[in-house]
């Protein structure tokens, strides 16, 4: 059945069909552009807030790292101070020293 003929023959409908191309009007185009712009804006905002959230986590971890590093430095100093007493007592110079008892007191 070919509908492109303009005139109908015997026992055929006399209505002719024309194919119309559907196009969007200027209002529809504007609405679609506004919706797309809003979607892009929302996508941008979600990405920015995710980046900020990661920035806060990184900042918190850096602060924690600085605190732990200073605590580690303090513990290293304490450890060295406590070990130095044992080292001095067990050193060869300390073992070769002679204890001296006071022989007399000074009188005025």
N, CA, C and O atoms as a MOPAC input file, in Angstrom:
PM7 MOZYME 1SCF
protein

 N      0.84200 1    -1.15900 1     0.00000 1
 C      0.00000 1     0.00000 1     0.00000 1
 C      0.89500 1     1.23300 1     0.00000 1
 O      1.59400 1     1.48500 1     0.98200 1
 N      0.88800 1     1.96700 1    -1.03200 1
 C      1.72400 1     3.13500 1    -1.19700 1
 C      0.88100 1     4.37400 1    -0.93300 1
 O     -0.09800 1     4.61300 1    -1.64100 1
 N      1.23200 1     5.14300 1     0.04300 1
 C      0.41000 1     6.28100 1     0.44000 1
 C      0.90900 1     7.58100 1    -0.16600 1
 O      0.38500 1     8.65000 1     0.14900 1
 N      1.87500 1     7.51000 1    -0.99800 1
 C      2.41200 1     8.73300 1    -1.55900 1
 C      1.62700 1     9.21300 1    -2.78000 1
 O      1.89800 1    10.30100 1    -3.28800 1
 N      0.67900 1     8.43900 1    -3.25500 1
 C     -0.13200 1     8.87800 1    -4.40200 1
 C     -1.12300 1     9.92200 1    -3.96200 1
 O     -1.70500 1     9.83200 1    -2.88100 1
 N     -1.30900 1    10.90100 1    -4.79400 1
 C     -2.19400 1    12.00300 1    -4.49000 1
 C     -3.66100 1    11.66000 1    -4.75600 1
 O     -4.55600 1    12.11000 1    -4.04000 1
 N     -3.88600 1    10.88100 1    -5.76400 1
 C     -5.26400 1    10.55700 1    -6.13600 1
 C     -5.52500 1     9.08800 1    -5.86600 1
 O     -4.65100 1     8.24400 1    -6.06100 1
 N     -6.70700 1     8.79700 1    -5.42500 1
 C     -7.02300 1     7.41300 1    -5.08500 1
 C     -7.74900 1     6.74100 1    -6.25500 1
 O     -8.45300 1     7.36800 1    -7.04600 1
 N     -7.53500 1     5.46200 1    -6.30800 1
 C     -8.20400 1     4.67800 1    -7.34000 1
 C     -9.50900 1     4.12100 1    -6.80300 1
 O    -10.03100 1     4.58700 1    -5.79000 1
 N    -10.01600 1     3.13900 1    -7.47800 1
 C    -11.27800 1     2.52900 1    -7.09700 1
 C    -11.11700 1     1.70900 1    -5.82100 1
 O    -10.10100 1     1.02900 1    -5.67500 1
 N    -12.06600 1     1.74100 1    -4.89600 1
 C    -12.08000 1     1.04300 1    -3.61300 1
 C    -10.87700 1     1.41000 1    -2.72400 1
 O    -10.34200 1     0.55400 1    -2.02000 1
 N    -10.47300 1     2.63000 1    -2.75800 1
 C     -9.37600 1     3.10600 1    -1.90600 1
 C     -9.84000 1     4.35500 1    -1.16100 1
 O    -10.74000 1     5.06500 1    -1.60800 1
 N     -9.22800 1     4.59700 1    -0.05900 1
 C     -9.56700 1     5.78700 1     0.72100 1
 C     -9.12100 1     7.03300 1    -0.03900 1
 O     -8.12500 1     7.02100 1    -0.76300 1
 N     -9.86100 1     8.07000 1     0.14000 1
 C     -9.52800 1     9.30500 1    -0.56100 1
 C     -8.70300 1    10.25500 1     0.30900 1
 O     -8.48300 1    11.40700 1    -0.06400 1
 N     -8.25400 1     9.77700 1     1.45200 1
 C     -7.45900 1    10.60700 1     2.34800 1
 C     -5.98300 1    10.37700 1     2.05600 1
 O     -5.53400 1     9.23300 1     1.99200 1
 N     -5.24600 1    11.42800 1     1.88200 1
 C     -3.80700 1    11.29300 1     1.65600 1
 C     -3.07300 1    11.65000 1     2.95100 1
 O     -3.50100 1    12.52700 1     3.70100 1
 N     -1.99100 1    10.97300 1     3.19200 1
 C     -1.19500 1    11.18100 1     4.41000 1
 C      0.07800 1    11.91700 1     4.05300 1
 O      0.75100 1    11.59000 1     3.07600 1
 N      0.39100 1    12.88600 1     4.83500 1
 C      1.64900 1    13.60800 1     4.65000 1
 C      2.48500 1    13.42200 1     5.91800 1
 O      1.98200 1    13.51200 1     7.03800 1
 N      3.74400 1    13.16800 1     5.70900 1
 C      4.64300 1    12.97600 1     6.83900 1
 C      5.16400 1    14.34300 1     7.27000 1
 O      5.76400 1    15.06700 1     6.47700 1
 N      4.93300 1    14.68100 1     8.51900 1
 C      5.41700 1    15.94500 1     9.05100 1
 C      6.61200 1    15.66900 1     9.96200 1
 O      6.58300 1    14.74800 1    10.77900 1
 N      7.62700 1    16.45000 1     9.81800 1
 C      8.78000 1    16.33100 1    10.71300 1
 C      8.44700 1    17.04100 1    12.01300 1
 O      8.02200 1    18.19700 1    12.01100 1
 N      8.64300 1    16.34500 1    13.11600 1
 C      8.34600 1    16.95200 1    14.41400 1
 C      9.55400 1    17.77000 1    14.86400 1
 O     10.67100 1    17.25700 1    14.93200 1
 N      9.33100 1    18.98700 1    15.15500 1
 C     10.39800 1    19.86200 1    15.63900 1
 C      9.94900 1    20.48000 1    16.95900 1
 O      8.75700 1    20.61100 1    17.23500 1
 N     10.91700 1    20.84800 1    17.74400 1
 C     10.62100 1    21.51300 1    19.00700 1
 C     10.53600 1    23.00700 1    18.76400 1
 O     11.26000 1    23.56700 1    17.94100 1
 N      9.65600 1    23.62200 1    19.48500 1
 C      9.49700 1    25.06100 1    19.35500 1
 C     10.53000 1    25.79400 1    20.19800 1
 O     11.27700 1    25.15900 1    20.94300 1
 N     10.58400 1    27.08600 1    20.09700 1
 C     11.56900 1    27.86900 1    20.85100 1
 C     11.36000 1    27.79200 1    22.37100 1
 O     12.33000 1    27.84400 1    23.12600 1
 N     10.11900 1    27.67000 1    22.82000 1
 C      9.85300 1    27.56800 1    24.25300 1
 C     10.36400 1    26.22800 1    24.78200 1
 O     10.98300 1    26.16700 1    25.84500 1
 N     10.10100 1    25.16100 1    24.03600 1
 C     10.57200 1    23.84100 1    24.44900 1
 C     12.09500 1    23.79300 1    24.47400 1
 O     12.68500 1    23.22700 1    25.39400 1
 N     12.72600 1    24.38100 1    23.47400 1
 C     14.19600 1    24.42600 1    23.46200 1
 C     14.73800 1    25.18300 1    24.66900 1
 O     15.72500 1    24.76500 1    25.27400 1
 N     14.10200 1    26.28600 1    25.01700 1
 C     14.54000 1    27.07700 1    26.16700 1
 C     14.38600 1    26.29300 1    27.46200 1
 O     15.28200 1    26.30900 1    28.30600 1
 N     13.26700 1    25.61300 1    27.62700 1
 C     13.03000 1    24.81800 1    28.84100 1
 C     14.05500 1    23.69200 1    28.94700 1
 O     14.58300 1    23.43400 1    30.02900 1
 N     14.33500 1    23.02500 1    27.84100 1
 C     15.31700 1    21.93400 1    27.85100 1
 C     16.69900 1    22.46200 1    28.20700 1
 O     17.42300 1    21.82800 1    28.97400 1
 N     17.07400 1    23.61800 1    27.66000 1
 C     18.37400 1    24.20500 1    27.98200 1
 C     18.46800 1    24.60300 1    29.45800 1
 O     19.51300 1    24.42700 1    30.08600 1
 N     17.38800 1    25.13200 1    30.00300 1
 C     17.39200 1    25.50600 1    31.42200 1
 C     17.53100 1    24.26900 1    32.30500 1
 O     18.28000 1    24.28400 1    33.28200 1
 N     16.81000 1    23.19700 1    31.96300 1
 C     16.90300 1    21.95500 1    32.74200 1
 C     18.31300 1    21.38400 1    32.66500 1
 O     18.85300 1    20.93800 1    33.67800 1
 N     18.91400 1    21.39000 1    31.48300 1
 C     20.28700 1    20.88300 1    31.34700 1
 C     21.27500 1    21.73700 1    32.14100 1
 O     22.19900 1    21.20800 1    32.75700 1
 N     21.08300 1    23.05500 1    32.12600 1
 C     21.96900 1    23.93000 1    32.89800 1
 C     21.82900 1    23.65200 1    34.39300 1
 O     22.82400 1    23.64900 1    35.11900 1
 N     20.59900 1    23.41700 1    34.85800 1
 C     20.38500 1    23.09100 1    36.27800 1
 C     21.05000 1    21.76500 1    36.64000 1
 O     21.65400 1    21.64900 1    37.70600 1
 N     20.94500 1    20.77500 1    35.77200 1
 C     21.58100 1    19.47800 1    36.02500 1
 C     23.09600 1    19.61100 1    36.07100 1
 O     23.74500 1    19.00600 1    36.92500 1
 N     23.66500 1    20.39500 1    35.16500 1
 C     25.11000 1    20.61300 1    35.19800 1
 C     25.52800 1    21.35400 1    36.45800 1
 O     26.57500 1    21.05800 1    37.03400 1
 N     24.72500 1    22.30700 1    36.88600 1
 C     25.01900 1    23.02500 1    38.12700 1
 C     24.99400 1    22.10800 1    39.34000 1
 O     25.86100 1    22.19900 1    40.21000 1
 N     23.99700 1    21.21700 1    39.40100 1
 C     23.93000 1    20.26100 1    40.50500 1
 C     25.11200 1    19.30800 1    40.49100 1
 O     25.66400 1    18.98300 1    41.54200 1
 N     25.49900 1    18.86300 1    39.31800 1
 C     26.66100 1    17.97900 1    39.19300 1
 C     27.91800 1    18.69700 1    39.68500 1
 O     28.72900 1    18.11000 1    40.40200 1
 N     28.07600 1    19.94400 1    39.30600 1
 C     29.23000 1    20.73300 1    39.74400 1
 C     29.23400 1    20.89100 1    41.26900 1
 O     30.27200 1    20.72700 1    41.91000 1
 N     28.08000 1    21.20600 1    41.83900 1
 C     28.00400 1    21.39800 1    43.29300 1
 C     28.31100 1    20.11500 1    44.05100 1
 O     28.97900 1    20.15700 1    45.08400 1
 N     27.83700 1    18.97700 1    43.55900 1
 C     28.14400 1    17.71900 1    44.24800 1
 C     29.63400 1    17.42900 1    44.20100 1
 O     30.20000 1    16.94000 1    45.17900 1
 N     30.27500 1    17.72300 1    43.08000 1
 C     31.71300 1    17.48400 1    42.97900 1
 C     32.49500 1    18.41900 1    43.90600 1
 O     33.47300 1    18.00000 1    44.52600 1
 N     32.07300 1    19.67100 1    44.00000 1
 C     32.75900 1    20.63000 1    44.85600 1
 C     32.61400 1    20.24300 1    46.32400 1
 O     33.58100 1    20.31900 1    47.08200 1
 N     31.41700 1    19.82900 1    46.73100 1
 C     31.22900 1    19.45000 1    48.13400 1
 C     32.00300 1    18.18500 1    48.47100 1
 O     32.49800 1    18.05300 1    49.59100 1
 N     32.12200 1    17.25100 1    47.53000 1
 C     32.94200 1    16.05900 1    47.77800 1
 C     34.39300 1    16.45700 1    47.94900 1
 O     35.07700 1    15.95000 1    48.83700 1
 N     34.86600 1    17.35800 1    47.10700 1
 C     36.25300 1    17.81300 1    47.19600 1
 C     36.49900 1    18.50900 1    48.52900 1
 O     37.53600 1    18.29100 1    49.15500 1
 N     35.55800 1    19.34700 1    48.97300 1
 C     35.71100 1    20.02200 1    50.25800 1
 C     35.71300 1    19.02900 1    51.40900 1
 O     36.47900 1    19.18200 1    52.36100 1
 N     34.86800 1    18.02000 1    51.32900 1
 C     34.83100 1    17.00800 1    52.38900 1
 C     36.16300 1    16.28100 1    52.47100 1
 O     36.67000 1    16.03700 1    53.56600 1
 N     36.73600 1    15.93300 1    51.31900 1
 C     38.04600 1    15.28200 1    51.32800 1
 C     39.11500 1    16.22800 1    51.85600 1
 O     40.05400 1    15.79000 1    52.52100 1
 N     38.98400 1    17.51500 1    51.57000 1
 C     39.93400 1    18.49300 1    52.07500 1
 C     39.90700 1    18.56500 1    53.59300 1
 O     40.95600 1    18.66800 1    54.23000 1
 N     38.70400 1    18.51300 1    54.18300 1
 C     38.60000 1    18.52300 1    55.63800 1
 C     39.21700 1    17.26300 1    56.23500 1
 O     39.89200 1    17.33200 1    57.26200 1
 N     38.99600 1    16.12800 1    55.60900 1
 C     39.59000 1    14.87900 1    56.10400 1
 C     41.10700 1    14.94500 1    56.02200 1
 O     41.80000 1    14.53600 1    56.95400 1
 N     41.62100 1    15.45500 1    54.92300 1
 C     43.07700 1    15.56300 1    54.75900 1
 C     43.64800 1    16.50800 1    55.80500 1
 O     44.68700 1    16.21800 1    56.39800 1
 N     42.98700 1    17.63100 1    56.03900 1
 C     43.45300 1    18.59200 1    57.04000 1
 C     43.45900 1    17.95400 1    58.43000 1
 O     44.40900 1    18.13800 1    59.19100 1
 N     42.42100 1    17.21700 1    58.75900 1
 C     42.35100 1    16.54600 1    60.05300 1
 C     43.46800 1    15.52100 1    60.20000 1
 O     44.09300 1    15.42700 1    61.25600 1
 N     43.71700 1    14.76100 1    59.15200 1
 C     44.78500 1    13.76400 1    59.20400 1
 C     46.16600 1    14.41700 1    59.30200 1
 O     47.05600 1    13.88900 1    59.96800 1
 N     46.34400 1    15.55500 1    58.64500 1
 C     47.62500 1    16.25500 1    58.73900 1
 C     47.85300 1    16.79200 1    60.15300 1
 O     48.97000 1    16.73700 1    60.66500 1
 N     46.79900 1    17.30800 1    60.78100 1
 C     46.92600 1    17.77500 1    62.16300 1
 C     47.26600 1    16.62000 1    63.09300 1
 O     48.11100 1    16.75100 1    63.97900 1
 N     46.60400 1    15.49200 1    62.88500 1
 C     46.88100 1    14.30800 1    63.70300 1
 C     48.32000 1    13.83600 1    63.48400 1
 O     48.98900 1    13.42600 1    64.43200 1
 N     48.79000 1    13.89300 1    62.25900 1
 C     50.16500 1    13.49700 1    61.95700 1
 C     51.15600 1    14.42400 1    62.66300 1
 O     52.15900 1    13.95500 1    63.20100 1
 N     50.88800 1    15.72600 1    62.66700 1
 C     51.78500 1    16.67900 1    63.32700 1
 C     51.82700 1    16.41500 1    64.83500 1
 O     52.89700 1    16.45600 1    65.44200 1
 N     50.65900 1    16.14200 1    65.44300 1
 C     50.62100 1    15.84900 1    66.88000 1
 C     51.40700 1    14.57500 1    67.19600 1
 O     52.17700 1    14.53300 1    68.15500 1
 N     51.20700 1    13.54700 1    66.38600 1
 C     51.90900 1    12.29200 1    66.62300 1
 C     53.41700 1    12.43800 1    66.42300 1
 O     54.20900 1    11.81000 1    67.12400 1
 N     53.80000 1    13.26900 1    65.46300 1
 C     55.22900 1    13.48600 1    65.23100 1
 C     55.86900 1    14.20500 1    66.41100 1
 O     56.96800 1    13.84300 1    66.83200 1
 N     55.19800 1    15.22000 1    66.95000 1
 C     55.75100 1    15.92600 1    68.11200 1
 C     55.78700 1    15.01200 1    69.33300 1
 O     56.72600 1    15.07100 1    70.12700 1
 N     54.76700 1    14.16800 1    69.48500 1
 C     54.76000 1    13.20800 1    70.58800 1
 C     55.90600 1    12.20200 1    70.42500 1
 O     56.55300 1    11.83000 1    71.40400 1
 N     56.14900 1    11.77000 1    69.19800 1
 C     57.24100 1    10.83700 1    68.93100 1
 C     58.58800 1    11.49000 1    69.25500 1
 O     59.45800 1    10.85700 1    69.85300 1
 N     58.75900 1    12.75000 1    68.86200 1
 C     60.00600 1    13.45900 1    69.16200 1
 C     60.21400 1    13.57800 1    70.67700 1
 O     61.32600 1    13.39300 1    71.17100 1
 N     59.13700 1    13.88700 1    71.40800 1
 C     59.22400 1    14.00400 1    72.86000 1
 C     59.59600 1    12.66500 1    73.49300 1
 O     60.41100 1    12.61300 1    74.41400 1
 N     59.00000 1    11.58800 1    72.99700 1
 C     59.31100 1    10.25800 1    73.53600 1
 C     60.74900 1     9.85100 1    73.21500 1
 O     61.39300 1     9.17800 1    74.02000 1
 N     61.25400 1    10.25000 1    72.05600 1
 C     62.64600 1     9.94500 1    71.71800 1
 C     63.60400 1    10.66900 1    72.65800 1
 O     64.61300 1    10.09800 1    73.07100 1
 N     63.30100 1    11.91800 1    72.99900 1
 C     64.13800 1    12.68200 1    73.92200 1
 C     64.10600 1    12.03600 1    75.31000 1
 O     65.15000 1    11.87500 1    75.94300 1
 N     62.91800 1    11.66800 1    75.78200 1
 C     62.79800 1    11.00400 1    77.08600 1
 C     63.55100 1     9.68200 1    77.10600 1
 O     64.22100 1     9.36000 1    78.08700 1
 N     63.44300 1     8.92500 1    76.03800 1
 C     64.14000 1     7.64000 1    75.95300 1
 C     65.64400 1     7.83500 1    75.99500 1
 O     66.34700 1     7.10000 1    76.68900 1
 N     66.14000 1     8.81300 1    75.26200 1
 C     67.58200 1     9.07800 1    75.26000 1
 C     68.04300 1     9.53600 1    76.64000 1
 O     69.11500 1     9.13300 1    77.09000 1
 N     67.26000 1    10.36400 1    77.31700 1
 C     67.61700 1    10.84600 1    78.65700 1
 C     67.66200 1     9.69000 1    79.64900 1
 O     68.58100 1     9.60300 1    80.46300 1
 N     66.66200 1     8.79200 1    79.58100 1
 C     66.63600 1     7.67000 1    80.52300 1
 C     67.74300 1     6.65800 1    80.23200 1
 O     68.29500 1     6.06000 1    81.15600 1
 N     68.06100 1     6.46800 1    78.98200 1
 C     69.12600 1     5.52800 1    78.64200 1
 C     70.50400 1     6.09900 1    78.96000 1
 O     71.45000 1     5.34300 1    79.18400 1
 N     70.62300 1     7.40500 1    78.98200 1
 C     71.93000 1     8.00300 1    79.24000 1
 C     72.40600 1     7.71800 1    80.65900 1
 O     73.60600 1     7.54000 1    80.86600 1
 N     71.51500 1     7.66800 1    81.64000 1
 C     71.90500 1     7.35500 1    83.00700 1
 C     72.49100 1     5.94900 1    83.10600 1
 O     73.51000 1     5.74700 1    83.76700 1
 N     71.85600 1     4.98000 1    82.45700 1
 C     72.37700 1     3.60900 1    82.46300 1
 C     73.71500 1     3.53400 1    81.74200 1
 O     74.61500 1     2.81100 1    82.16900 1
 N     73.84400 1     4.26600 1    80.66700 1
 C     75.09900 1     4.23600 1    79.91500 1
 C     76.24800 1     4.82400 1    80.72200 1
 O     77.36500 1     4.30800 1    80.69800 1
 N     75.96100 1     5.91100 1    81.43900 1
 C     77.00400 1     6.54300 1    82.24100 1
 C     77.42300 1     5.60500 1    83.37600 1
 O     78.61500 1     5.47400 1    83.65200 1
 N     76.47700 1     4.96000 1    84.02600 1
 C     76.79700 1     4.06900 1    85.13500 1
 C     77.57500 1     2.83900 1    84.66800 1
 O     78.44400 1     2.34200 1    85.38500 1
 N     77.26600 1     2.35100 1    83.47400 1
 C     77.92800 1     1.14900 1    82.98200 1
 C     79.14900 1     1.45000 1    82.10600 1
 O     79.73600 1     0.52500 1    81.54300 1
 N     79.53700 1     2.69700 1    81.98100 1
 C     80.67700 1     3.03600 1    81.13400 1
 C     81.98400 1     2.66500 1    81.82500 1
 O     82.02600 1     2.49900 1    83.04400 1
 N     83.04200 1     2.53600 1    81.04100 1
 C     84.36500 1     2.19800 1    81.58500 1
 C     84.88800 1     3.30000 1    82.49600 1
 O     85.52300 1     3.00800 1    83.51000 1
 N     84.63800 1     4.54300 1    82.16100 1
 C     85.11800 1     5.66600 1    82.97800 1
 C     84.46900 1     5.63700 1    84.35600 1
 O     85.12700 1     5.90400 1    85.36100 1
 N     83.17600 1     5.31300 1    84.40500 1
 C     82.49400 1     5.26000 1    85.69400 1
 C     82.97900 1     4.07800 1    86.51100 1
 O     83.05700 1     4.17200 1    87.73600 1
 N     83.31200 1     2.95800 1    85.86100 1
 C     83.79600 1     1.78000 1    86.58800 1
 C     85.20300 1     2.00200 1    87.13700 1
 O     85.55700 1     1.41400 1    88.15900 1
 N     86.01200 1     2.83400 1    86.48500 1
 C     87.37600 1     3.09500 1    86.93500 1
 C     87.44900 1     4.14800 1    88.03000 1
 O     88.52300 1     4.36500 1    88.59200 1
 N     86.36700 1     4.79500 1    88.34500 1
 C     86.37400 1     5.82300 1    89.38700 1
 C     86.41700 1     5.15800 1    90.76000 1
 O     85.91000 1     4.05700 1    90.97200 1
 N     87.03400 1     5.86700 1    91.65500 1
 C     87.16300 1     5.38400 1    93.02300 1
 C     86.30300 1     6.26100 1    93.91000 1
 O     86.31000 1     7.48600 1    93.78500 1
 N     85.56900 1     5.63200 1    94.79800 1
 C     84.76300 1     6.43200 1    95.70000 1
 C     85.64800 1     6.97000 1    96.80900 1
 O     86.56000 1     6.29600 1    97.28800 1
 N     85.36600 1     8.15600 1    97.18900 1
 C     86.19700 1     8.83800 1    98.18100 1
 C     85.33400 1     9.15200 1    99.38300 1
 O     84.23300 1     9.69000 1    99.26600 1
 N     85.87800 1     8.79100 1   100.57100 1
 C     85.18200 1     9.13500 1   101.80700 1
 C     85.77800 1    10.43400 1   102.32800 1
 O     86.98600 1    10.63900 1   102.21400 1
 N     84.98400 1    11.29400 1   102.88300 1
 C     85.53800 1    12.55600 1   103.39000 1
 C     86.48400 1    12.28600 1   104.57500 1
 O     86.15300 1    11.53700 1   105.49400 1
 N     87.65500 1    12.90800 1   104.52800 1
 C     88.65200 1    12.66900 1   105.58300 1
 C     88.47900 1    13.63400 1   106.74900 1
 O     88.64600 1    13.25000 1   107.90700 1
 N     88.15800 1    14.83300 1   106.45700 1
 C     87.96800 1    15.80100 1   107.52700 1
 C     87.03100 1    16.86200 1   107.06100 1
 O     86.80300 1    17.02200 1   105.86200 1
 N     86.49600 1    17.57600 1   107.97800 1
 C     85.58800 1    18.66300 1   107.64400 1
 C     86.31600 1    19.97200 1   107.79500 1
 O     87.25200 1    20.07600 1   108.58800 1
 N     85.91400 1    20.94200 1   107.07000 1
 C     86.53700 1    22.27300 1   107.14900 1
 C     85.89500 1    23.03400 1   108.30000 1
 O     84.67200 1    23.07300 1   108.44100 1
 N     86.77000 1    23.65100 1   109.13700 1
 C     86.25300 1    24.42900 1   110.25800 1
 C     86.61500 1    25.88200 1   110.07600 1
 O     87.66900 1    26.21600 1   109.53500 1
 N     85.74700 1    26.72100 1   110.52400 1
 C     85.99200 1    28.16500 1   110.43500 1
 C     86.54000 1    28.70100 1   111.67800 1
 O     86.80400 1    29.90000 1   111.77000 1

